[in-house]
Amino acid sequence: MPNLELQNAIEALRVDVTEIETVIDSAIEFINGAIGLLEELRRRLEEMGATPEQLAAVAAVGVALDAKKDALAAAIAANTPGEP
């Protein structure tokens, strides 16, 4: 019979990984949604006659969020062990 303590540790690890995956997926979904909202805002501001500087400021926020999404993805890839 397998060691019950080891089985419990493996199950706890599985639960932790599932929770972390959920948080990561939520963060990526949030960032993608925010980027989409910023793109829509930029379009509406442009229609309202915003200056190039104002439009650039909104675009810069989108670029920064996109960079954070890329950083998150890179960190996950860098810290994910390969197949044994």
C-alpha positions as CSV (number, residue, x, y, z in Angstrom):
1,M,0.0,0.0,0.0
2,P,1.5,3.4,-1.0
3,N,2.5,5.8,1.7
4,L,-0.6,7.8,2.7
5,E,1.5,10.8,3.7
6,L,3.0,10.9,0.2
7,Q,-0.4,10.6,-1.5
8,N,-1.7,13.5,0.6
9,A,1.3,15.6,-0.3
10,I,0.8,14.9,-4.0
11,E,-2.9,15.7,-3.8
12,A,-2.1,19.0,-2.0
13,L,0.4,19.8,-4.7
14,R,-2.2,19.1,-7.4
15,V,-4.7,21.4,-5.7
16,D,-2.1,24.2,-5.4
17,V,-1.2,23.9,-9.1
18,T,-4.9,24.1,-10.1
19,E,-5.3,27.2,-8.0
20,I,-2.2,28.8,-9.5
21,E,-3.4,28.0,-13.0
22,T,-6.7,29.6,-12.3
23,V,-5.0,32.8,-11.0
24,I,-2.7,32.9,-14.1
25,D,-5.6,32.4,-16.5
26,S,-7.6,35.1,-14.7
27,A,-4.7,37.5,-14.9
28,I,-4.2,36.9,-18.6
29,E,-8.0,37.3,-19.3
30,F,-8.0,40.5,-17.3
31,I,-5.0,42.0,-19.1
32,N,-6.5,41.0,-22.5
33,G,-9.8,42.6,-21.6
34,A,-8.2,45.8,-20.4
35,I,-6.1,46.0,-23.6
36,G,-9.4,45.7,-25.6
37,L,-11.1,48.4,-23.5
38,L,-8.1,50.7,-24.0
39,E,-8.3,50.1,-27.8
40,E,-12.0,51.0,-27.8
41,L,-11.3,54.0,-25.6
42,R,-8.6,55.2,-28.0
43,R,-11.0,54.8,-31.0
44,R,-13.7,56.8,-29.2
45,L,-11.3,59.5,-28.1
46,E,-10.1,59.8,-31.7
47,E,-13.7,60.2,-32.9
48,M,-14.1,62.9,-30.3
49,G,-11.1,64.8,-31.6
50,A,-8.5,63.9,-29.0
51,T,-5.0,65.2,-29.7
52,P,-2.2,62.9,-30.9
53,E,-0.6,63.3,-27.4
54,Q,-3.8,62.2,-25.7
55,L,-4.2,59.2,-28.0
56,A,-0.5,58.3,-27.4
57,A,-1.0,58.4,-23.7
58,V,-3.8,55.8,-23.9
59,A,-1.8,53.7,-26.4
60,A,1.1,53.7,-24.0
61,V,-1.0,52.2,-21.2
62,G,-2.0,49.4,-23.6
63,V,1.6,48.8,-24.6
64,A,2.6,48.6,-20.9
65,L,-0.2,46.1,-20.2
66,D,0.8,44.0,-23.2
67,A,4.4,44.0,-21.9
68,K,3.3,42.8,-18.5
69,K,1.3,40.0,-20.2
70,D,4.4,39.0,-22.1
71,A,6.5,39.2,-18.9
72,L,4.0,36.9,-17.1
73,A,4.1,34.4,-20.0
74,A,7.9,34.5,-20.0
75,A,8.1,34.0,-16.2
76,I,5.8,31.0,-16.5
77,A,7.7,29.5,-19.3
78,A,11.1,30.0,-17.5
79,N,9.8,28.4,-14.3
80,T,8.0,25.5,-15.8
81,P,10.1,22.3,-15.7
82,G,10.4,20.2,-18.8
83,E,9.2,16.7,-19.1
84,P,11.2,14.3,-16.9
